[in-house]
Amino acid sequence: MAEKTRYTDEELEEFRTLINEKLEVAKAEYEHLRQMVAGEGNDVNDTSPTFKVLEEGASVLNKEEMGRLAQRQMKYIQNLQAALIRIENKTYGICRVTGKLIPKERLRAVPHATLSIEAKEKMNK
């Protein structure tokens, strides 16, 4: 029996559903982080002046961290959207190094993966 070269349309649909669910959650998390960075949450405006300086410093650090998290979340969203494009092109789940199918278990855990574990390990050596 010949080795499978791509996932079936039914399998691709299963992955599309999974990715769309993760995308919805990721977008909601990104929006929450964006609001935190924009200062649409709690602030130090109602704090006494004694603690205001310390809290403002902590607030700046917190906003910087939220900004980094928001950037990371946006990259994750873009990777999920790219995975949806690969589904449309019927190239989803094919390792870009080995050309073999990435195991379903890996794709369920990391739906935007473009490398098999084998290829990733070789790259990390």
N, C-alpha and C positions, 0 to 999 in steps of 0.2 A: 504494500500500500504506500502510495506517495505521501511525502510529508506535506502537511497543510501549509499553504503560502499566505493565506489571509483568513480572517475571521468571517463567518457567514453573516448575512444581512441581519438575521435574528440575533446573533451574538453582538453585532455592532449596535443594534437597537437597545439591547440590555445595557451596554456601556454608555450609550447616549443618555439613557434615563438616569444612570448613576451620576454621570458628569453634570447633567442639568440640576440634579438635587444638590450636589456639592457646590455648584456655581451659585445657586440661589442663596445658600448659607454663607458662602464666601462674600458675596456682594453685600449682604446684610451686615456682616462683620466689618467689611471695609467702610461702609457708610457710618457705622458706629464709631470706628476709629477716626474717620474724617471729621466727624462732629466733635470728638474729643480734642483733636488738634486745633480745630477752628475756635475752640473755647465756648462751645454751645452747651457745656455742662457746668459743673460746680466750679467756682472760682474763689479768689481770696477777697473779693470786693466787700464781703460782709464780715471780715475778720478785723480784730483790733489791730492798730498800727504796730504794736509790740511784736506780734508774730508775723506781720505781713511780709517783711523782708525775707525771713526764712521760708515762708510758704511760697513766696514768688519764685525763689530759687528752686525749690522742689517742683514747683509748677512748670518751670522752664524745662527742667530735666525730664519731667513726666511727658510734656508735649513733644520733646525731641524723641523720646522712646516711642510714643504713639505714632509719630511721623515715620519712624523706621518700620514699625509694625504695619502701618498703612501701606508703605511702599512694598513691603514683602507680600502683603495680601493682594495688592494690585498685580504683582508679578504672577502670583498663584492663579488669579482670575484669568490673566492673559494666557497662561499655560493651559488652563482648562478650555478656554475658547479655541486655542490652537488644536487641542485634542478633538474638539467637535468638528473642526475643519478636516482633520485627518479621517474622521469617521465618514464625512461626506465624500472624501476622495477615495475611501475604502483602503487607506493605507494605515489606519489605526492599528496599533498593537504590533507593528513590525519594527524590530530593532534597527536603528539607523546605522549601526556598526556591523552587525552580523547578518542582517537581512532575514533573520529567523523570527518566528512569532514569540512575542513576550508572553510568558505564562499568564493565564487568567488571574491567578491568585495575586500576582504582582500588580496587574492592572486594576484589580479591585481595591488594593491597598493604596496604590499611587496611580490614579487614572490618567494622569498626564505624562506618564513615563514614556520615554522614547528609546530607552536603553534596557537591554536585558541585564540581569544580575551579572552574568558572565562578562558582558561588555563593560559594565560599570567597574567591576573588579579589575579588569585589565587596564582601564584608564587610570585607576587610582594607584597603580603600582609604580 
